[in-house]
Amino acid sequence: MVVSGDEKIVKPDPKLYYILLDRFNLNPDETLFIDDNAHNIDTAGLLGFQTIHFTPDMDLEEVLAEMGIL
């Protein structure tokens, strides 16, 4: 897990996303980023992440099942 406060970087600064990728040796196209903030989702998408823009009325389990993750 990467916590923006611990890193002293605020989302949607791309540096934070690169820290995540580097720290855990991830490829963005194989990584799912879920957030409730559209700006954070936009940045993740521009960097190649798969994204889900979480909203209060969303059934996240259903969305993940539809994606074949659950």
C-alpha positions as CSV (number, residue, x, y, z in Angstrom):
1,M,0.0,0.0,0.0
2,V,1.2,3.5,-0.7
3,V,-0.3,6.3,1.4
4,S,0.0,9.8,0.0
5,G,0.4,11.4,3.4
6,D,3.4,9.1,4.2
7,E,5.0,10.0,0.9
8,K,4.3,13.7,1.3
9,I,2.8,13.7,-2.2
10,V,-0.8,14.5,-3.0
11,K,-2.9,12.7,-5.6
12,P,-3.3,13.2,-8.5
13,D,0.5,13.9,-8.7
14,P,1.8,11.2,-11.0
15,K,4.9,10.7,-8.8
16,L,2.7,8.9,-6.3
17,Y,1.5,6.4,-8.9
18,Y,5.0,5.8,-10.1
19,I,6.0,5.1,-6.5
20,L,3.3,2.4,-6.3
21,L,4.4,0.9,-9.6
22,D,8.1,0.9,-8.6
23,R,7.7,-0.3,-5.0
24,F,5.6,-3.3,-6.0
25,N,7.1,-3.9,-9.4
26,L,3.7,-3.5,-11.1
27,N,2.8,-2.9,-14.7
28,P,0.0,-0.2,-15.0
29,D,-1.9,-2.2,-17.6
30,E,-2.1,-5.1,-15.2
31,T,-3.1,-2.9,-12.2
32,L,-6.6,-1.9,-11.2
33,F,-6.9,1.6,-9.6
34,I,-10.1,2.3,-7.7
35,D,-10.9,5.7,-6.3
36,D,-13.9,8.0,-5.7
37,N,-12.2,11.1,-7.1
38,A,-12.4,11.6,-10.8
39,H,-9.1,13.6,-11.0
40,N,-7.3,10.6,-9.4
41,I,-9.0,8.2,-11.8
42,D,-8.1,10.5,-14.8
43,T,-4.4,10.5,-13.8
44,A,-4.3,6.7,-13.3
45,G,-6.0,6.2,-16.7
46,L,-3.5,8.5,-18.4
47,L,-0.7,6.4,-16.9
48,G,-2.2,3.2,-18.3
49,F,-3.9,1.8,-15.2
50,Q,-7.2,0.0,-15.5
51,T,-9.6,2.1,-13.4
52,I,-12.9,2.1,-11.6
53,H,-14.5,5.4,-10.6
54,F,-16.2,4.4,-7.4
55,T,-19.5,6.0,-6.6
56,P,-21.7,5.5,-3.5
57,D,-24.5,3.8,-5.5
58,M,-22.1,1.4,-7.1
59,D,-22.0,-2.3,-6.3
60,L,-18.3,-2.8,-6.4
61,E,-18.5,-6.5,-6.0
62,E,-20.7,-6.7,-9.0
63,V,-18.4,-4.6,-11.1
64,L,-15.4,-6.7,-10.1
65,A,-17.3,-9.9,-10.9
66,E,-18.2,-8.5,-14.3
67,M,-14.5,-7.8,-14.9
68,G,-13.7,-11.4,-13.9
69,I,-11.7,-10.4,-10.8
70,L,-14.1,-12.0,-8.3
